[in-house]
């Protein structure tokens, strides 16, 4: 009977130990800032990194540079697809080959779009975010190449539909 009483007394006296460096409950410096203070919602636009601007300009120039050759090849593919005749015939095969050459040329545009995506991803990896000016430059480049891509894709789909593909 004495042992449980002694154990209870030891357990109760342990609660009376001196503090061991617990943090103070006094207000901290960060708590003195009023959380209702408005935050500026329009950050500084910053500037586009020259290396990024150069890479974006090169990608857009590559897409623009492929337009003339795409137009030349699409004219030939259009003409061949109109007179292609039945599937698996000689003229149909020639039209399919012209369409294949056109698809290969379309790769110039899709490569430029992929390059823009890679430029943006690399920039984010390096800096962990994009300043508004860089983001706008990337969006502008992507929009221009995207419009070129949309027009070329429509041409490819029209010719492929005419050939039954």
ABEGO torsion letter per residue (X at the ends): XAAAAAAAAAAAAAAABBBAGBBBABBBAAAABBAABBBBABBBAEBBBAAAAAAAAAAAAAAAAAAAAAAAAAAAAAAAAAAAEBBGBAAAAAAAAAAAAAAAAAAAAAAAAAAAAAAAAAAAAAAGBBBAAAAAAAAAAAAAAAAAAAAAAAAAAAAAAAAGX
